[in-house]
Amino acid sequence: MNLAGAESGGGRAMPPRTSERVTQIRPERGLFDLELEAVWRYRDLLATLVKRDVMVLYRQAALGAAWAVIQPVFAIAIFTFIFGRIAKFPTGGAPYPVFAFAAVLPWNYFAECVRRGGLGLVTEAELIRKVYFPRILLPLSAAIAPLVDLAIGFGVLLVAMLIYGVTPTWRLLAVVPLSLIAGLMGLAVSLWFGPVNVRFRDVKHTLPFLLQIWMYASPVVYAFSMIPDRWKPLYALNPMVGVIEGFRWAVLGQGQPDLGAMAIGAVIICVLLFGGLVFFKRMERSFADLI
């Protein structure tokens, strides 16, 4: 017996009321509809992903956070012996260990952002297939989590500066925006490599090789001043050149950074980042099928 109909004199039964909220998931409509506001809505998930990445990295390692110290220190020791003692690369009067450390620090952060972000979509295949969330959170969390290693490494750098008699100055404050620029560059590159890795799994083999070449194409073990003047504008097309030179200026407090190289790098980063966002959103709809 239809009680609702009886009470209303035989009228049609009313549907039960519900307080559940309905969310419609629809693909973007325009080429530049990047849905960046979704990142803010899912900020709690972003924080959870970053926290998980940091905890997993250190909990499952025998030496834990010590790796954030061991890796750059060993790299600096090797670079100092080969390029500082044997090759005797000029450093403008700065101690070579500090000179190299000021470049290795931002480079390692950038390389880790690219490595995690470029491979993260495939690594999180199960999560992508089962749960909806803005996929851009994965490369974004990959760019934030390595900041812990960067902070630890910066503390070691300060100790090295004191050991070698390099007095910190107010210029060290520039490390913060320069780190942000390095992170944006890492995010921009991972936005391109991540979707490509979903379709072509060769990326996981190509990426370490590419980063190795990229490091030697950046002024990490040598000074920007060693590049002939006629080649410097072309060399500055590498965005990490301006970041590394800025770090050295902030740490060593010598001379002035090459503003031209930094300006060129900033423009390229903006182009790569915007293009990467568009490319990532175009490819996002096929992630679950291809993974």
N, C-alpha and C positions, 0 to 999 in steps of 0.2 A: 504494500500500500504506500502510495506517495504522500507522506505526511506533509511535505511542503505544499503539494498541490491541494490537499484537503484544507489546509489552514488558509490558503489564499483563494478558496472558492473554486478549485479546479484549474487555477492558472498554471503556467509553466514553472517548473522547479528552478530556483536560482542556483547558479554554480557556487560551490563552496569558496569561501574567502581564503586567501592565502597571503602571508606576509613575506613570501620568498621573493628575493630580488632576481630578476632575469637579466643575464648578461649576453648580449649578442656579439659574436666574434665574426667580423666581416673583413675581407681583404681591403687594403687601402685603395682609394679611388684614383688618385692622381700620381704622377711621376714623383713629385716632391712631397707627397703626403707621408712623412717619415714617422709619424705617431710618436714623437719624442716625449709627449706628455705622459705616455704610458710608463716611461721609466720612473717618473715621479710617483705614479700610482703604485708601482711595484717596488718602491724603494726598500721596503722591509725585506723582500725577497733578495734584493741586491745585497743588503747588509748580511743576510744569512749566507749567501754564496761566498762572499768575501771571507767571512769568519770561518766557514768550512774549509776553504782553500788554504788559509793560513794554518789552521789546526791540523789538517791532514798532512800538510807539508812537513811540519815539525814533529808531530806525534809519531809518524811512521818512519822517521829517520833516526838512526842510532845516535848521531851526534846532535840531532835537533837543530836549534837555532845557530849552533856553532858553524854550520855550513855557510851562513851569511857572512862569516868572518874568514873562514878557511879559503874559500874560493877566490875572493879578491886578493887576499894576502899572498897566496901562492902565485897567482898571475902576476902580481907586482914584483915578486922576487925573481921570476923568470924574465920578465921584461927588463928589469933593472940590470940583470947579469948580461943579457944579450944586447940590448939596445943602449943601456947606460954605460956599461963597463967595456964591452967589446966594440960595438959600433960607435959609441960615444956621440949619440945624437945630441944636438944642442938643445938646451932647455931655458935659455935666457938667464942663467945663473941660479935657477931653482934646483933644489935637490931632486934627482930623477925619481925616487920613489914617490914623493908627493906629487911631482909633475904627472906621473903616470896614473897615480891613484885618483887624481881629480878628473881624469878622463874615463878610467875604467868604471868608476861608480855610476855615472849616467848611462854609459854604454851597457853595462850589465842589466840595469833597470829596463832600458829600452828593449834589449834582446829577450829578456824574460817576458815582457809584455807581448812581444810578437810570438814567442814560442807558445805561451799558454793560450793566447787568443787565436792563433792560427790553427791549433789542434783541438781547441776546447769543444767545438760543436760535435765532432766525432766522439770525443771522450764522453760527452754527456748525451749520447744517443738515446739511452733509455729514458732519460728525463724529457727529452724533446718529443719522443713518441707518445708519452703518456699524459703529459700535463701541458696546458697552455700557459704561456707567459711570454712577454716580449723577448725574443731570442737575442736581441742586442745586449741583454743583461749579461750574457756569458762572456763576450769579449770585453765588456765594461768591467766586470769583476776581475777578469784576468789582468786588466791594467791597474787596478787598485790594490790587489793583494800583494804584489811585489814591493809596494811602498814600505812594507815592514823590513824587508831585506835592505832597501835603500837607506832607511833610518839607522839600522844597525851598522851598515857600512860607513855611513857618515860619521858615526861615533868613533869608529876605528880610524877614519881619516883625521879627525881632530887630534887623536892621540899621536898619529904619525907626524902631524904638523908640529906638535909640541916637542917630539923627539928630535926632529930635524931643524928646530929653531925657526919655523915659519909662523909669524905672529898673525893670528886671526884679526880681521878688520870688519868694518860694517858691511863690506861687500859680500860677506857670507850670506846676508839676507837674500841676495839674488838667487841663491840655490833653490829657494822655494818655487818661484815662477819658472825657473829653468827646468826643474823636475816636472812641473806641470806640462811644460812644452814637450819634454821627452815622453811623458805618458800619453799625451795626445798623438804624438807621432807613432808610438807603439800601437795605440788603438786604431789609428788610421790604416796602418799596414795590416793589422790582424783582420780588419773589416773586409779587406780584399782577399787575404789568404784563407780565412775561415770558410767562406762559401765555396772557394775553389777546392779546398781540401775535402769538402763533402762530396763533390763530384769526382775529383781525381785524387786518389789516396797517395800519389807520388809526392805530395807536398810535405809529408812528414819526413821524407828522405831528403828533399831538396832544401827545406828550410834551414837546417843546421849548416849546410854547405854555403848557402846564400849569406847567412849571418856572419860566417867566418870571413868570407870575402869582403862583406860590407864593413867589418871592423877594420881591416887593413886599408880600406878605401876611406877611412875616417881618421882624423888626427889623434889616435889613441896612444900609439907608441912614439909618435913623432910630433913635432910642432907644425902648426899651420904655416909658420914663416918659412918652412923648408919648401913649400910649393912655389914654383916660379910664378911671378906676378901675372904673366899672360894666361896662366891656367887657373888662377884663383876664382874668377867668375864661374867657370865651368865646374870647378871643384866644389864651389859653394852650393851647387844644385843638390848636393847631399845635405838634407836638413840637419843631420846630426853634427855637421861641422860647426854650425853656429852654437848649438847646445854645448858641445864639448869645449869650445873656445870660451864660452860664457862661464862654464864651471871653473876652468883654469883661472880666468880673470878673478872670479869671486874667491877662490881658494888662495891663490898665490899673491893677489893684490898687485900684480905687475902690469904696466901698460894699460891699454884700452882694448876691449873686445872689437872684433871686426864687425861693425854695425851693418856693413853691406851684406856680409855672409849671413848674419842673423836675420836681416830683412828678407833676403831671398828664401832662406829656410822657412821662415814664418808663412810666406805666401804659399810655398809648396805644401806645407803641412795643412793649411786651410783647404787647398784644392783636393789633396788626397783624402782628408777627413770627410768633406762634403760628398765627394764622389764615392767614397767607401760606404757612407750611409745609404746613398741611393742604390748602389750595387747590392748591398746587404739586404735591403728591403725587397729588391726585385727577386732575389734568390731565396728569400726566407720561406715563401710558400711551398717550395719543393724540398725543404730540409727533411721533413718527416718521411717522405717517400724514398729519398735517396739514401738516407742513413740506414 
